[in-house]
Amino acid sequence: MTRSPAAVAALIAKLALAALVSAALAAPAFAQDRGTVNPRPLPPLANPNDPSVPAKEIFGRATGAAPMEARAFGFYSRGCLAGATALSVNGDAWQVMRLSRNRMWGHPEMISFLERFARQVPRLSSWPGILVGDISQPRGGPMITGHASHQIGLDADIWLTPMPRRPLTHEEREVTSAVNMVRTDRLDIEPSTWTAEHLKVIRAAATDPRVERVLVNAAIKKALCREATGNRSWLAKVRPVPGHNYHMHIRITCPAGSAACRPQDPPPSAEGCGAELDWWFTDEVLNPRPNPNWRPPPPITMAGLPDACRQVVVAR
């Protein structure tokens, strides 16, 4: 059978997504992994200049921002961050979780967005505020555990659990888990935890002009497609991805002045509520066959990052 170029492209895209799903299902839920109240610093690298050293081992040891002009270098999943700002641990409408990870750093425009968004949430929903998970490391770059993205300070995880009306203790921030929004069969949201307030909060993020993507579990996207009324154009920004059943991942656009930041292609203009979404609930996605030939990709080294990242990681 001869396939058209469009059909071939669609098949390749589905195979790539299937591989992503398989890898994600095999990995632990890093976003909900517990932290520690008394984190220990990583031991120094024996030879940090060795070109074979994974970049995550170098960036994972940076404890403070690079004292440079704020700029994002590279792509969301392959880059670094100069001049990062740390989000305050406590705000009037937000609290930062998993402090031991030291991933509350972002490009100043991401930090400004989060503060503005957090203050908007109590005005449009019953939530007192938001709980903020990982943003980026002090100098961005690949992480030793968890995310493939979050490397240039323009990604942030917002828990789908409202901020409590009291400050959480240090220990609570390390051990508390967000609430799972997805049913055990993964076919839809869990009705005992999902509320109309979740739709309001996710819609507020997706309608912000600075937001490029909002990534959620496919079951959450299904609920949004079913429940959204009025202007539904914002649904195009909400994209289904594996996992993300405890939090939404917000990604903002490349800031002005960061010419070396590579933007993501715009999302499709359609809502994404039809056959494209249905595919996520097929057996090939929910119960993928193990691929005996699959191997994890090699870790990114400094040579695989933008040249500017060499300066970012050593700046003092």
C-alpha positions in Angstrom: 0.0 0.0 0.0 1.4 3.4 -0.9 1.0 6.1 1.7 0.7 9.8 0.9 3.5 12.1 2.4 1.0 13.5 4.9 0.0 10.0 6.0 3.7 9.0 6.4 4.3 12.2 8.5 1.4 11.4 10.7 2.5 7.9 11.2 6.0 9.0 12.1 4.6 11.5 14.6 2.5 8.8 16.2 5.4 6.4 16.5 7.5 9.2 18.1 4.7 9.9 20.6 4.3 6.2 21.3 8.0 6.0 22.2 7.6 9.0 24.5 4.7 7.3 26.2 6.6 4.1 26.7 9.6 5.9 28.2 7.4 8.0 30.5 5.4 5.0 31.7 8.6 3.3 32.6 9.9 6.2 34.6 8.9 7.1 38.2 6.7 10.1 39.0 9.6 12.5 39.6 7.3 15.5 40.2 5.9 13.7 43.3 9.1 12.2 44.6 9.8 13.2 48.1 12.6 15.7 48.9 14.7 15.9 52.1 14.7 18.4 54.9 18.5 18.3 55.2 19.9 17.9 51.6 23.6 17.2 51.2 25.7 18.9 48.6 26.8 16.7 45.7 30.5 15.7 45.9 32.8 17.7 43.5 33.5 16.2 40.2 36.9 14.6 39.8 37.4 16.1 36.3 34.7 18.5 35.4 36.5 19.5 32.2 36.4 15.9 30.8 34.2 16.3 27.6 32.5 13.0 28.4 31.0 14.3 31.7 27.2 14.6 31.4 26.2 18.2 31.4 23.6 17.4 34.1 26.4 16.6 36.5 27.9 20.0 36.0 24.7 22.1 36.1 23.3 20.0 38.9 26.1 21.3 41.1 25.5 25.0 40.5 24.0 26.5 43.7 23.5 30.1 42.5 22.7 32.1 39.3 25.3 33.1 36.7 26.0 36.8 37.4 25.2 37.8 33.8 22.5 39.6 31.9 19.3 37.6 32.0 19.2 35.4 28.8 17.9 32.0 27.8 20.2 30.1 25.5 19.0 27.2 23.4 15.7 25.2 23.5 13.5 24.2 26.4 15.1 20.7 26.5 18.6 21.6 25.5 20.0 24.9 26.8 20.9 26.9 29.9 20.1 30.2 31.7 22.0 33.3 32.6 21.0 35.9 35.2 18.3 33.7 36.7 16.0 35.0 39.5 14.7 32.8 42.3 11.0 32.8 43.1 10.4 33.7 46.7 9.6 30.7 48.8 6.5 32.3 50.2 4.3 34.8 48.4 0.9 36.3 49.1 -0.7 33.8 46.7 2.0 31.1 46.2 4.3 28.7 48.1 7.2 26.8 46.6 7.5 23.0 47.1 10.4 20.6 47.2 12.9 23.3 48.4 15.7 20.8 48.6 15.8 20.5 44.8 16.8 24.2 44.5 14.8 24.4 41.3 12.9 27.6 42.1 15.0 29.6 39.6 13.8 31.1 36.3 14.2 33.8 33.8 13.0 37.0 35.4 10.1 37.1 32.9 9.0 33.6 34.1 9.2 34.7 37.7 7.2 37.8 36.9 4.6 35.7 35.1 4.3 33.3 38.1 3.8 36.1 40.6 1.2 37.7 38.4 -0.6 34.4 37.6 -0.6 33.4 41.3 -2.3 36.7 42.3 -4.8 36.2 39.6 -5.9 32.7 40.7 -7.7 33.8 43.9 -9.7 36.4 42.0 -11.0 33.9 39.5 -11.4 30.8 41.6 -11.8 29.6 45.1 -8.2 28.7 45.4 -6.2 30.9 47.9 -3.2 30.6 45.6 -0.9 28.1 43.9 1.8 25.5 44.8 4.8 25.9 42.6 6.9 22.8 41.8 10.1 22.8 39.6 11.0 25.8 37.5 14.8 25.5 36.6 18.1 25.0 38.3 20.1 28.2 39.1 21.8 28.1 35.7 19.3 26.0 33.9 20.7 23.1 32.0 20.0 19.4 32.1 18.9 18.0 35.5 20.3 14.9 37.3 16.8 13.7 38.0 13.4 14.4 36.4 12.7 16.7 33.5 14.1 16.7 30.0 12.9 20.3 29.6 13.0 23.1 32.3 16.5 23.9 31.0 16.2 27.6 30.1 14.1 29.0 32.9 10.8 29.3 30.9 9.0 26.2 32.1 7.2 25.8 35.5 5.2 23.1 37.1 2.0 24.2 39.0 0.5 21.6 41.2 -3.2 20.9 40.6 -3.7 21.2 44.4 -4.7 24.6 45.7 -2.4 26.4 48.1 -3.6 26.0 51.7 -4.5 29.0 53.7 -1.5 28.6 56.0 2.2 28.4 55.4 3.4 24.9 54.9 6.3 23.7 57.1 9.6 22.9 55.5 9.0 19.2 56.0 5.5 19.4 54.5 7.0 21.0 51.4 9.3 18.0 51.0 6.9 15.1 51.7 3.4 16.2 50.7 2.1 14.9 47.5 -0.2 16.7 45.1 -3.6 15.1 44.3 -3.9 12.7 41.4 -6.5 14.1 39.0 -6.7 10.9 36.8 -8.8 7.8 37.2 -6.9 4.5 37.9 -7.9 3.2 34.4 -6.4 6.4 32.9 -9.4 6.9 30.7 -10.8 10.1 32.3 -10.4 12.4 35.3 -11.1 11.2 38.9 -14.5 12.8 39.7 -13.7 12.8 43.4 -10.8 15.2 42.9 -11.5 17.1 39.8 -13.5 20.3 40.2 -14.7 23.2 38.1 -12.0 25.3 39.8 -9.3 23.3 38.0 -10.8 24.3 34.7 -10.7 28.0 35.8 -7.1 27.9 36.8 -5.9 26.0 33.7 -7.9 28.3 31.5 -6.3 31.3 33.1 -2.9 30.0 32.3 -3.7 29.1 28.7 -5.3 32.4 28.0 -2.3 34.4 29.1 -0.6 35.8 25.9 2.9 35.0 27.3 2.1 31.3 27.6 3.1 29.1 24.7 2.0 25.7 26.0 0.1 24.2 29.0 0.9 20.5 29.3 -1.5 18.1 31.1 -2.4 14.5 31.2 -4.7 13.4 28.3 -7.5 12.7 30.7 -7.4 16.3 32.0 -7.5 17.5 28.4 -10.5 15.3 27.9 -12.3 16.9 30.8 -11.4 20.4 29.6 -12.8 19.6 26.1 -16.0 18.3 27.7 -16.5 21.2 30.1 -15.2 24.3 28.5 -17.8 26.8 27.3 -17.8 30.1 25.5 -14.6 31.0 23.7 -12.7 27.7 23.5 -9.7 28.9 21.4 -7.4 28.5 24.5 -7.8 24.8 24.3 -5.3 24.7 21.4 -2.5 25.6 23.8 -3.4 22.8 26.2 -1.5 19.7 25.0 -1.7 16.1 26.3 1.5 14.5 27.4 2.4 11.4 29.4 2.2 11.8 33.1 1.2 15.3 34.3 -1.8 14.0 36.3 -0.7 15.8 39.4 0.4 19.1 37.9 0.2 21.3 34.8 3.4 22.4 33.1 3.4 26.0 31.9 5.8 27.1 29.2 6.2 30.7 28.2 7.6 32.2 25.0 11.2 33.3 24.5 11.7 36.7 26.1 12.7 39.8 24.1 16.4 40.2 24.2 17.1 36.4 24.2 18.0 36.1 20.6 19.7 32.7 21.3 16.5 31.3 22.7 14.9 28.9 20.2 11.1 29.0 20.4 8.8 26.0 20.0 6.6 25.8 16.9 3.2 27.3 17.5 0.5 24.7 18.5 -2.1 23.7 16.0 -5.0 26.1 15.8 -7.6 23.5 16.3 -8.9 22.7 19.8 -7.3 19.2 19.8 -10.5 17.6 21.1 -11.2 15.1 18.4 -9.3 12.1 16.9 -6.0 13.6 18.0 -7.1 13.3 21.6 -8.9 10.0 21.2 -5.6 8.4 20.2 -4.2 8.9 23.7 -6.8 6.4 25.0 -6.1 3.6 22.6 -4.6 0.4 23.7 -1.3 1.1 21.9 -0.8 4.1 24.2 -2.3 2.9 27.4 -0.7 -0.5 27.2 2.3 -0.2 24.9 4.2 -3.4 24.0 7.7 -3.4 25.4 10.4 -2.7 22.8 13.4 -4.9 23.5 15.5 -2.7 21.2 14.8 0.6 23.1 17.7 2.1 24.8 17.8 5.5 26.6 19.5 8.2 24.7 23.0 9.1 25.9 23.2 12.0 28.3 23.8 15.5 26.9 27.4 16.7 27.3 28.5 20.3 27.2 29.3 19.9 23.5 25.6 19.2 23.0 24.5 22.6 24.5 24.8 26.1 23.0 28.4 27.4 23.2 27.3 30.2 25.5 26.5 27.6 28.2 30.2 27.1 28.8 30.5 30.7 29.9 27.2 30.4 31.9 28.4 27.4 33.9 31.8 29.0 34.9 30.7 32.6 35.5 31.6 34.0 38.9 
